[in-house]
Amino acid sequence: MASIYVSTDVIVNQETPPHLDKVSAPSLLDLLVSLGTHDAQFHIGDLGSIFGYQPGTMIYLAGKLLCHSVPKWENGERIALAHYMKDAVHNKFEWSGQASFHPTEGSSR
């Protein structure tokens, strides 16, 4: 099956501590898919936001730029699929899109 994503992580019944995604492309969105029977919540600490993360939920997120987590939940089994694009893959194949974020010192923006 073709996909714009170059990598997928499968997370089963694990809390996800607050983190930034180190290998994701900062200018592209990761896709997180929640599956199972759980009642977990999805936290975006940088925004002070908490979202319901029930099975069937899909979240698009700039995971390299926004600190996010899924703390311990009370009930059920959790499976999460984290789809993301890696800058290293785009760089290797000299992809012409803006997959990398490189701020310029002294920029007037």
QUIQUI-V232605 format. One record per residue. PHI is phi in whole degrees, 0 to 359 (NA if undefined). Layout:
phi: (PHI:PHI)
This chain:
phi: (NA:284:208:283:271:259:209:223:256:250:243:238:50:234:294:243:293:304:198:249:279:289:259:291:279:293:267:238:266:278:242:248:239:260:227:116:227:270:233:288:238:248:252:243:300:297:256:64:245:231:239:295:230:298:308:98:285:236:234:261:210:278:294:278:252:244:292:219:198:229:285:307:245:274:229:90:257:241:236:234:250:251:259:209:251:256:303:301:292:298:294:299:264:51:300:274:284:270:275:250:250:229:298:264:295:76:295:273:279)
